[in-house]
Amino acid sequence: MFKYVTWGLSVLVTLIMLKGGYGKLSGNPAMLGAFPMMGLPSWFGYFIGACELVGAIGIWLPRLQALAALGIAIIMAGAVYFHVAFTPLQGGIPALLVLLSCVFIFTQRKNQAFWA
């Protein structure tokens, strides 16, 4: 049962990370505008976009899946913080759901990771 839930969440997280990563790396002002608001340099948005794409790939590599889910969860924790601090609270709900999905994926796959 959890195998199929993990697989489904992995598909969902992958699609979201591919969209977000591509948007940031393509220079979409709507996706990069959050970083200066938080006092971060503009290049950091491109770095996060690259990390999102790497995470989207890593989540499909069995030995890296837990690490990729953990990395995406950290990024999503930052996204939740941004929405809580700078936007209406409901704007952070999608990021929170991706964060919780990644925590679930991590707990299901940590024993198959390269460190196990």
C-alpha positions in Angstrom: 0.0 0.0 0.0 2.7 2.5 1.1 4.6 1.6 -2.0 1.9 3.0 -4.3 1.4 6.1 -2.1 5.1 6.8 -2.2 5.2 6.3 -6.0 2.2 8.7 -6.5 3.7 11.3 -4.2 7.0 11.0 -6.0 5.3 11.7 -9.3 3.5 14.7 -7.9 6.6 16.1 -6.2 8.6 15.6 -9.5 6.1 17.5 -11.6 6.0 20.4 -9.1 9.8 20.6 -8.9 10.3 20.4 -12.6 7.8 23.3 -13.1 9.4 25.4 -10.3 13.0 24.6 -11.3 12.4 25.4 -14.9 10.5 28.6 -14.0 13.4 29.9 -11.9 16.2 28.9 -14.3 14.3 30.5 -17.2 14.4 33.8 -15.3 10.6 34.1 -14.7 10.3 37.3 -12.6 7.3 36.0 -10.7 9.4 33.0 -9.5 12.5 34.9 -8.7 10.9 37.9 -7.0 10.7 36.2 -3.7 14.4 36.0 -3.1 15.2 39.7 -3.0 12.2 40.2 -0.7 13.8 37.9 1.8 17.1 39.7 1.5 18.8 37.0 -0.6 20.9 37.7 -3.7 19.2 37.2 -7.0 21.6 34.4 -8.0 20.2 32.3 -5.1 16.9 31.9 -7.0 18.8 30.3 -9.9 20.6 28.0 -7.4 17.3 26.9 -5.9 15.9 26.3 -9.4 18.9 24.0 -10.2 18.5 22.2 -6.8 14.8 21.6 -7.6 15.6 20.1 -11.0 18.3 17.9 -9.4 15.9 16.8 -6.7 13.2 16.0 -9.4 15.8 13.6 -11.0 17.2 12.2 -7.8 13.8 11.2 -6.5 13.7 8.5 -9.1 17.1 7.0 -8.3 16.6 4.4 -5.6 19.8 5.0 -3.7 19.3 8.8 -3.8 15.6 9.0 -3.3 15.7 9.7 0.4 18.4 12.3 0.0 16.5 14.0 -2.8 13.3 14.1 -0.7 15.2 15.5 2.2 16.7 18.2 0.0 13.4 19.2 -1.5 11.8 19.2 2.0 14.5 21.8 3.1 13.7 23.9 0.0 10.0 23.7 0.8 10.5 24.7 4.4 12.1 27.9 3.0 9.1 28.3 0.7 6.7 27.9 3.7 8.6 30.5 5.6 8.4 32.9 2.7 4.7 32.5 2.4 4.1 32.8 6.2 6.3 36.0 6.4 5.5 37.8 3.1 2.2 36.6 1.6 -1.3 35.6 2.7 -0.9 32.4 4.8 -2.9 30.2 2.4 -0.3 30.9 -0.3 2.0 28.5 1.6 -0.4 25.5 1.6 1.0 24.0 -1.6 4.6 24.2 -0.3 3.5 22.7 3.0 1.9 19.8 1.2 5.0 19.2 -0.9 7.1 19.4 2.3 4.9 16.8 4.0 5.0 14.6 0.9 8.8 14.7 1.0 8.9 13.8 4.7 6.7 10.8 3.9 8.9 9.7 0.9 12.0 10.1 3.1 10.6 7.9 5.9 9.6 5.3 3.3 12.9 5.2 1.5 15.6 6.0 4.1 16.5 2.3 4.6 17.2 2.0 0.8 19.5 5.0 0.7 23.2 4.9 0.0 24.0 5.4 3.7 21.9 2.4 4.9 
